[in-house]
Amino acid sequence: MNLVLALLYVHVYRRWDELGLTDWERLVTRLSIADNLATIMIGLISAGLAQVVPAPATGAVAGSTYFAVALPKFLAGWYAGSRARAQASHSGTKVP
């Protein structure tokens, strides 16, 4: 599913000029691509660990890797928020 979403965002990003995306929308599109690709990588790492970790701990180790999904989600949100605040400070608008 994340691969489909990443490819859709790549398609949108390639046509940013035709679609008339603003700088903010282009940034959000790039962050969405990176977020979906990171989630794919975490899934692949989990699948790989499920193949190599011995039987008693397979589920615990492979399943625990999905906690790592929070990191790219947090970083993408943090970066988008910091860019929004920076952009708002230049334009004089207030962002929570």
N, CA, C and O atoms as CSV, one atom per row, in Angstrom:
chain,resi,resn,atom,element,x,y,z
A,1,MET,N,N,0.818,-1.191,0.000
A,1,MET,CA,C,0.000,0.000,0.000
A,1,MET,C,C,0.872,1.268,0.000
A,1,MET,O,O,0.608,2.225,-0.728
A,2,ASN,N,N,1.913,1.242,0.838
A,2,ASN,CA,C,2.776,2.427,0.884
A,2,ASN,C,C,3.522,2.641,-0.425
A,2,ASN,O,O,3.822,3.779,-0.787
A,3,LEU,N,N,3.822,1.566,-1.136
A,3,LEU,CA,C,4.468,1.711,-2.434
A,3,LEU,C,C,3.539,2.426,-3.414
A,3,LEU,O,O,3.978,3.300,-4.161
A,4,VAL,N,N,2.273,2.064,-3.413
A,4,VAL,CA,C,1.303,2.724,-4.291
A,4,VAL,C,C,1.194,4.208,-3.939
A,4,VAL,O,O,1.187,5.065,-4.822
A,5,LEU,N,N,1.110,4.498,-2.643
A,5,LEU,CA,C,1.028,5.903,-2.228
A,5,LEU,C,C,2.276,6.674,-2.630
A,5,LEU,O,O,2.181,7.799,-3.122
A,6,ALA,N,N,3.452,6.074,-2.423
A,6,ALA,CA,C,4.704,6.746,-2.804
A,6,ALA,C,C,4.724,7.025,-4.302
A,6,ALA,O,O,5.106,8.115,-4.729
A,7,LEU,N,N,4.315,6.049,-5.096
A,7,LEU,CA,C,4.307,6.243,-6.548
A,7,LEU,C,C,3.302,7.306,-6.972
A,7,LEU,O,O,3.569,8.070,-7.900
A,8,LEU,N,N,2.158,7.366,-6.313
A,8,LEU,CA,C,1.189,8.419,-6.617
A,8,LEU,C,C,1.761,9.799,-6.282
A,8,LEU,O,O,1.593,10.744,-7.053
A,9,TYR,N,N,2.431,9.918,-5.143
A,9,TYR,CA,C,3.041,11.196,-4.786
A,9,TYR,C,C,4.170,11.564,-5.748
A,9,TYR,O,O,4.345,12.739,-6.070
A,10,VAL,N,N,4.933,10.580,-6.208
A,10,VAL,CA,C,5.983,10.846,-7.203
A,10,VAL,C,C,5.350,11.362,-8.489
A,10,VAL,O,O,5.856,12.302,-9.101
A,11,HIS,N,N,4.258,10.756,-8.891
A,11,HIS,CA,C,3.552,11.200,-10.099
A,11,HIS,C,C,3.090,12.654,-9.961
A,11,HIS,O,O,3.248,13.455,-10.882
A,12,VAL,N,N,2.521,12.982,-8.802
A,12,VAL,CA,C,2.085,14.363,-8.549
A,12,VAL,C,C,3.286,15.296,-8.562
A,12,VAL,O,O,3.221,16.378,-9.146
A,13,TYR,N,N,4.380,14.892,-7.926
A,13,TYR,CA,C,5.553,15.765,-7.846
A,13,TYR,C,C,6.148,16.033,-9.226
A,13,TYR,O,O,6.621,17.137,-9.497
A,14,ARG,N,N,6.124,15.042,-10.081
A,14,ARG,CA,C,6.650,15.244,-11.440
A,14,ARG,C,C,5.820,16.245,-12.229
A,14,ARG,O,O,6.326,16.884,-13.152
A,15,ARG,N,N,4.561,16.382,-11.875
A,15,ARG,CA,C,3.667,17.285,-12.596
A,15,ARG,C,C,3.325,18.531,-11.765
A,15,ARG,O,O,2.256,19.117,-11.937
A,16,TRP,N,N,4.223,18.930,-10.876
A,16,TRP,CA,C,3.924,20.039,-9.971
A,16,TRP,C,C,3.628,21.329,-10.710
A,16,TRP,O,O,2.759,22.098,-10.300
A,17,ASP,N,N,4.338,21.569,-11.787
A,17,ASP,CA,C,4.128,22.810,-12.528
A,17,ASP,C,C,2.770,22.789,-13.234
A,17,ASP,O,O,2.032,23.774,-13.235
A,18,GLU,N,N,2.472,21.654,-13.823
A,18,GLU,CA,C,1.198,21.500,-14.522
A,18,GLU,C,C,0.014,21.597,-13.550
A,18,GLU,O,O,-1.040,22.131,-13.898
A,19,LEU,N,N,0.196,21.081,-12.342
A,19,LEU,CA,C,-0.868,21.113,-11.338
A,19,LEU,C,C,-0.919,22.438,-10.575
A,19,LEU,O,O,-1.886,22.718,-9.866
A,20,GLY,N,N,0.120,23.240,-10.727
A,20,GLY,CA,C,0.160,24.534,-10.054
A,20,GLY,C,C,0.376,24.433,-8.552
A,20,GLY,O,O,-0.195,25.206,-7.783
A,21,LEU,N,N,1.204,23.474,-8.135
A,21,LEU,CA,C,1.460,23.309,-6.705
A,21,LEU,C,C,2.283,24.473,-6.165
A,21,LEU,O,O,3.199,24.962,-6.827
A,22,THR,N,N,1.947,24.905,-4.969
A,22,THR,CA,C,2.725,25.943,-4.305
A,22,THR,C,C,3.988,25.317,-3.722
A,22,THR,O,O,4.139,24.095,-3.705
A,23,ASP,N,N,4.890,26.169,-3.248
A,23,ASP,CA,C,6.106,25.659,-2.610
A,23,ASP,C,C,5.765,24.785,-1.412
A,23,ASP,O,O,6.409,23.759,-1.190
A,24,TRP,N,N,4.759,25.181,-0.637
A,24,TRP,CA,C,4.349,24.400,0.535
A,24,TRP,C,C,3.821,23.017,0.114
A,24,TRP,O,O,4.161,22.006,0.728
A,25,GLU,N,N,3.000,22.984,-0.927
A,25,GLU,CA,C,2.447,21.715,-1.398
A,25,GLU,C,C,3.539,20.806,-1.953
A,25,GLU,O,O,3.472,19.586,-1.801
A,26,ARG,N,N,4.535,21.392,-2.588
A,26,ARG,CA,C,5.664,20.588,-3.080
A,26,ARG,C,C,6.450,20.015,-1.910
A,26,ARG,O,O,6.884,18.864,-1.966
A,27,LEU,N,N,6.640,20.795,-0.851
A,27,LEU,CA,C,7.342,20.300,0.328
A,27,LEU,C,C,6.580,19.140,0.969
A,27,LEU,O,O,7.169,18.115,1.311
A,28,VAL,N,N,5.278,19.307,1.127
A,28,VAL,CA,C,4.454,18.249,1.728
A,28,VAL,C,C,4.474,16.995,0.852
A,28,VAL,O,O,4.468,15.880,1.372
A,29,THR,N,N,4.496,17.166,-0.449
A,29,THR,CA,C,4.560,16.020,-1.361
A,29,THR,C,C,5.887,15.290,-1.199
A,29,THR,O,O,5.911,14.061,-1.138
A,30,ARG,N,N,6.997,16.033,-1.129
A,30,ARG,CA,C,8.310,15.392,-0.928
A,30,ARG,C,C,8.371,14.659,0.400
A,30,ARG,O,O,8.901,13.551,0.476
A,31,LEU,N,N,7.829,15.272,1.452
A,31,LEU,CA,C,7.817,14.622,2.760
A,31,LEU,C,C,6.954,13.362,2.742
A,31,LEU,O,O,7.292,12.372,3.391
A,32,SER,N,N,5.860,13.390,2.014
A,32,SER,CA,C,4.999,12.212,1.917
A,32,SER,C,C,5.702,11.075,1.178
A,32,SER,O,O,5.561,9.909,1.546
A,33,ILE,N,N,6.454,11.415,0.143
A,33,ILE,CA,C,7.226,10.396,-0.576
A,33,ILE,C,C,8.239,9.763,0.370
A,33,ILE,O,O,8.332,8.539,0.453
A,34,ALA,N,N,8.991,10.586,1.078
A,34,ALA,CA,C,10.005,10.076,1.993
A,34,ALA,C,C,9.381,9.250,3.114
A,34,ALA,O,O,9.922,8.213,3.498
A,35,ASP,N,N,8.255,9.701,3.636
A,35,ASP,CA,C,7.571,8.988,4.711
A,35,ASP,C,C,7.115,7.608,4.254
A,35,ASP,O,O,7.305,6.625,4.969
A,36,ASN,N,N,6.522,7.528,3.083
A,36,ASN,CA,C,6.060,6.237,2.578
A,36,ASN,C,C,7.226,5.306,2.257
A,36,ASN,O,O,7.136,4.104,2.504
A,37,LEU,N,N,8.308,5.835,1.718
A,37,LEU,CA,C,9.475,4.997,1.439
A,37,LEU,C,C,10.113,4.488,2.733
A,37,LEU,O,O,10.569,3.346,2.788
A,38,ALA,N,N,10.150,5.316,3.761
A,38,ALA,CA,C,10.690,4.887,5.051
A,38,ALA,C,C,9.836,3.774,5.649
A,38,ALA,O,O,10.369,2.820,6.216
A,39,THR,N,N,8.523,3.888,5.525
A,39,THR,CA,C,7.633,2.851,6.039
A,39,THR,C,C,7.842,1.537,5.279
A,39,THR,O,O,7.800,0.461,5.875
A,40,ILE,N,N,8.063,1.625,3.983
A,40,ILE,CA,C,8.362,0.430,3.185
A,40,ILE,C,C,9.646,-0.219,3.684
A,40,ILE,O,O,9.703,-1.437,3.851
A,41,MET,N,N,10.667,0.583,3.920
A,41,MET,CA,C,11.947,0.040,4.383
A,41,MET,C,C,11.800,-0.658,5.735
A,41,MET,O,O,12.395,-1.713,5.956
A,42,ILE,N,N,11.029,-0.089,6.621
A,42,ILE,CA,C,10.812,-0.705,7.931
A,42,ILE,C,C,10.100,-2.045,7.764
A,42,ILE,O,O,10.439,-3.013,8.445
A,43,GLY,N,N,9.127,-2.108,6.874
A,43,GLY,CA,C,8.453,-3.372,6.596
A,43,GLY,C,C,9.400,-4.417,6.034
A,43,GLY,O,O,9.314,-5.590,6.398
A,44,LEU,N,N,10.305,-4.009,5.148
A,44,LEU,CA,C,11.284,-4.942,4.587
A,44,LEU,C,C,12.273,-5.418,5.643
A,44,LEU,O,O,12.668,-6.584,5.649
A,45,ILE,N,N,12.672,-4.520,6.534
A,45,ILE,CA,C,13.567,-4.913,7.629
A,45,ILE,C,C,12.867,-5.935,8.526
A,45,ILE,O,O,13.470,-6.928,8.932
A,46,SER,N,N,11.605,-5.689,8.828
A,46,SER,CA,C,10.847,-6.624,9.659
A,46,SER,C,C,10.740,-7.992,8.983
A,46,SER,O,O,10.914,-9.023,9.634
A,47,ALA,N,N,10.458,-8.003,7.695
A,47,ALA,CA,C,10.364,-9.267,6.964
A,47,ALA,C,C,11.698,-10.001,6.949
A,47,ALA,O,O,11.749,-11.222,7.092
A,48,GLY,N,N,12.773,-9.244,6.773
A,48,GLY,CA,C,14.103,-9.861,6.801
A,48,GLY,C,C,14.441,-10.442,8.162
A,48,GLY,O,O,14.992,-11.539,8.258
A,49,LEU,N,N,14.110,-9.706,9.209
A,49,LEU,CA,C,14.363,-10.213,10.558
A,49,LEU,C,C,13.533,-11.459,10.847
A,49,LEU,O,O,13.992,-12.366,11.541
A,50,ALA,N,N,12.337,-11.503,10.328
A,50,ALA,CA,C,11.486,-12.680,10.533
A,50,ALA,C,C,12.095,-13.922,9.904
A,50,ALA,O,O,11.817,-15.042,10.332
A,51,GLN,N,N,12.924,-13.725,8.890
A,51,GLN,CA,C,13.562,-14.862,8.225
A,51,GLN,C,C,14.828,-15.333,8.938
A,51,GLN,O,O,15.188,-16.506,8.834
A,52,VAL,N,N,15.507,-14.444,9.658
A,52,VAL,CA,C,16.806,-14.819,10.231
A,52,VAL,C,C,16.812,-14.993,11.747
A,52,VAL,O,O,17.715,-15.635,12.283
A,53,VAL,N,N,15.840,-14.442,12.439
A,53,VAL,CA,C,15.806,-14.562,13.900
A,53,VAL,C,C,15.262,-15.945,14.260
A,53,VAL,O,O,14.270,-16.386,13.679
A,54,PRO,N,N,15.901,-16.635,15.212
A,54,PRO,CA,C,15.441,-17.978,15.600
A,54,PRO,C,C,14.012,-17.974,16.149
A,54,PRO,O,O,13.508,-16.946,16.602
A,55,ALA,N,N,13.379,-19.135,16.100
A,55,ALA,CA,C,11.957,-19.329,16.384
A,55,ALA,C,C,11.413,-18.723,17.670
A,55,ALA,O,O,10.364,-18.084,17.593
A,56,PRO,N,N,12.008,-18.858,18.815
A,56,PRO,CA,C,11.305,-18.330,19.993
A,56,PRO,C,C,11.123,-16.816,19.977
A,56,PRO,O,O,10.160,-16.308,20.551
A,57,ALA,N,N,12.024,-16.096,19.336
A,57,ALA,CA,C,11.973,-14.638,19.382
A,57,ALA,C,C,11.575,-14.003,18.053
A,57,ALA,O,O,11.621,-12.780,17.919
A,58,THR,N,N,11.193,-14.795,17.091
A,58,THR,CA,C,10.905,-14.264,15.754
A,58,THR,C,C,9.840,-13.173,15.781
A,58,THR,O,O,10.064,-12.068,15.286
A,59,GLY,N,N,8.695,-13.482,16.353
A,59,GLY,CA,C,7.595,-12.521,16.376
A,59,GLY,C,C,7.911,-11.274,17.174
A,59,GLY,O,O,7.549,-10.166,16.777
A,60,ALA,N,N,8.583,-11.452,18.295
A,60,ALA,CA,C,8.899,-10.300,19.150
A,60,ALA,C,C,9.866,-9.345,18.464
A,60,ALA,O,O,9.682,-8.129,18.504
A,61,VAL,N,N,10.887,-9.897,17.843
A,61,VAL,CA,C,11.899,-9.038,17.198
A,61,VAL,C,C,11.350,-8.410,15.923
A,61,VAL,O,O,11.447,-7.199,15.726
A,62,ALA,N,N,10.773,-9.244,15.059
A,62,ALA,CA,C,10.259,-8.716,13.786
A,62,ALA,C,C,9.099,-7.750,14.024
A,62,ALA,O,O,9.001,-6.722,13.354
A,63,GLY,N,N,8.229,-8.071,14.966
A,63,GLY,CA,C,7.096,-7.199,15.259
A,63,GLY,C,C,7.495,-5.897,15.911
A,63,GLY,O,O,6.881,-4.857,15.673
A,64,SER,N,N,8.526,-5.959,16.736
A,64,SER,CA,C,8.979,-4.753,17.441
A,64,SER,C,C,9.561,-3.703,16.505
A,64,SER,O,O,9.589,-2.518,16.838
A,65,THR,N,N,10.020,-4.126,15.353
A,65,THR,CA,C,10.591,-3.148,14.424
A,65,THR,C,C,9.546,-2.142,13.943
A,65,THR,O,O,9.899,-1.045,13.510
A,66,TYR,N,N,8.270,-2.504,14.015
A,66,TYR,CA,C,7.234,-1.584,13.552
A,66,TYR,C,C,7.097,-0.359,14.455
A,66,TYR,O,O,6.471,0.628,14.068
A,67,PHE,N,N,7.677,-0.417,15.653
A,67,PHE,CA,C,7.710,0.791,16.484
A,67,PHE,C,C,8.556,1.872,15.819
A,67,PHE,O,O,8.384,3.058,16.097
A,68,ALA,N,N,9.461,1.465,14.950
A,68,ALA,CA,C,10.320,2.418,14.247
A,68,ALA,C,C,9.534,3.281,13.261
A,68,ALA,O,O,10.042,4.312,12.821
A,69,VAL,N,N,8.320,2.895,12.906
A,69,VAL,CA,C,7.501,3.692,11.985
A,69,VAL,C,C,7.251,5.082,12.567
A,69,VAL,O,O,7.082,6.050,11.826
A,70,ALA,N,N,7.229,5.172,13.883
A,70,ALA,CA,C,6.966,6.466,14.525
A,70,ALA,C,C,8.059,7.489,14.222
A,70,ALA,O,O,7.778,8.685,14.149
A,71,LEU,N,N,9.289,7.041,14.045
A,71,LEU,CA,C,10.400,7.980,13.836
A,71,LEU,C,C,10.258,8.798,12.547
A,71,LEU,O,O,10.305,10.025,12.621
A,72,PRO,N,N,10.087,8.184,11.371
A,72,PRO,CA,C,9.924,9.027,10.173
A,72,PRO,C,C,8.657,9.874,10.211
A,72,PRO,O,O,8.633,10.989,9.688
A,73,LYS,N,N,7.599,9.340,10.833
A,73,LYS,CA,C,6.368,10.134,10.941
A,73,LYS,C,C,6.616,11.379,11.796
A,73,LYS,O,O,6.187,12.479,11.447
A,74,PHE,N,N,7.313,11.190,12.922
A,74,PHE,CA,C,7.626,12.320,13.795
A,74,PHE,C,C,8.525,13.323,13.080
A,74,PHE,O,O,8.267,14.526,13.117
A,75,LEU,N,N,9.575,12.834,12.433
A,75,LEU,CA,C,10.521,13.732,11.768
A,75,LEU,C,C,9.859,14.516,10.632
A,75,LEU,O,O,10.131,15.704,10.461
A,76,ALA,N,N,9.001,13.866,9.862
A,76,ALA,CA,C,8.310,14.570,8.773
A,76,ALA,C,C,7.397,15.650,9.333
A,76,ALA,O,O,7.355,16.761,8.804
A,77,GLY,N,N,6.668,15.338,10.395
A,77,GLY,CA,C,5.794,16.327,11.018
A,77,GLY,C,C,6.561,17.472,11.646
A,77,GLY,O,O,6.167,18.634,11.542
A,78,TRP,N,N,7.661,17.131,12.298
A,78,TRP,CA,C,8.496,18.160,12.927
A,78,TRP,C,C,9.067,19.102,11.873
A,78,TRP,O,O,9.043,20.321,12.045
A,79,TYR,N,N,9.581,18.532,10.776
A,79,TYR,CA,C,10.172,19.352,9.730
A,79,TYR,C,C,9.114,20.233,9.061
A,79,TYR,O,O,9.351,21.416,8.816
A,80,ALA,N,N,7.952,19.656,8.768
A,80,ALA,CA,C,6.876,20.437,8.150
A,80,ALA,C,C,6.434,21.562,9.076
A,80,ALA,O,O,6.190,22.680,8.623
A,81,GLY,N,N,6.329,21.272,10.374
A,81,GLY,CA,C,5.940,22.304,11.334
A,81,GLY,C,C,6.960,23.420,11.433
A,81,GLY,O,O,6.602,24.596,11.500
A,82,SER,N,N,8.244,23.045,11.443
A,82,SER,CA,C,9.275,24.091,11.527
A,82,SER,C,C,9.296,24.946,10.265
A,82,SER,O,O,9.513,26.155,10.340
A,83,ARG,N,N,9.073,24.330,9.112
A,83,ARG,CA,C,9.016,25.103,7.865
A,83,ARG,C,C,7.790,26.006,7.839
A,83,ARG,O,O,7.855,27.136,7.354
A,84,ALA,N,N,6.661,25.504,8.365
A,84,ALA,CA,C,5.436,26.315,8.397
A,84,ALA,C,C,5.632,27.520,9.306
A,84,ALA,O,O,5.218,28.630,8.971
A,85,ARG,N,N,6.267,27.301,10.461
A,85,ARG,CA,C,6.518,28.425,11.370
A,85,ARG,C,C,7.488,29.429,10.751
A,85,ARG,O,O,7.300,30.637,10.895
A,86,ALA,N,N,8.509,28.949,10.074
A,86,ALA,CA,C,9.462,29.851,9.426
A,86,ALA,C,C,8.778,30.657,8.326
A,86,ALA,O,O,9.002,31.860,8.193
A,87,GLN,N,N,7.955,29.989,7.551
A,87,GLN,CA,C,7.243,30.678,6.478
A,87,GLN,C,C,6.261,31.697,7.052
A,87,GLN,O,O,6.108,32.790,6.506
A,88,ALA,N,N,5.601,31.344,8.144
A,88,ALA,CA,C,4.641,32.253,8.762
A,88,ALA,C,C,5.342,33.465,9.361
A,88,ALA,O,O,4.806,34.572,9.316
A,89,SER,N,N,6.530,33.273,9.921
A,89,SER,CA,C,7.238,34.409,10.515
A,89,SER,C,C,7.684,35.405,9.444
A,89,SER,O,O,7.770,36.605,9.704
A,90,HIS,N,N,7.968,34.903,8.242
A,90,HIS,CA,C,8.344,35.803,7.144
A,90,HIS,C,C,7.133,36.556,6.599
A,90,HIS,O,O,7.250,37.700,6.159
A,91,SER,N,N,5.970,35.906,6.634
A,91,SER,CA,C,4.787,36.554,6.080
A,91,SER,C,C,3.990,37.332,7.124
A,91,SER,O,O,3.087,38.094,6.780
A,92,GLY,N,N,4.329,37.137,8.405
A,92,GLY,CA,C,3.660,37.872,9.459
A,92,GLY,C,C,2.382,37.215,9.978
A,92,GLY,O,O,1.680,37.807,10.798
A,93,THR,N,N,2.067,36.002,9.516
A,93,THR,CA,C,0.882,35.301,10.013
A,93,THR,C,C,1.270,34.465,11.226
A,93,THR,O,O,2.447,34.200,11.470
A,94,LYS,N,N,0.260,34.059,11.973
A,94,LYS,CA,C,0.517,33.310,13.196
A,94,LYS,C,C,0.163,31.836,12.987
A,94,LYS,O,O,-0.917,31.518,12.490
A,95,VAL,N,N,1.087,30.929,13.373
A,95,VAL,CA,C,0.885,29.498,13.284
A,95,VAL,C,C,0.974,28.947,14.694
A,95,VAL,O,O,1.883,29.310,15.440
A,96,PRO,N,N,0.033,28.062,15.079
A,96,PRO,CA,C,0.081,27.504,16.444
A,96,PRO,C,C,1.306,26.662,16.677
A,96,PRO,O,O,1.489,26.126,17.770
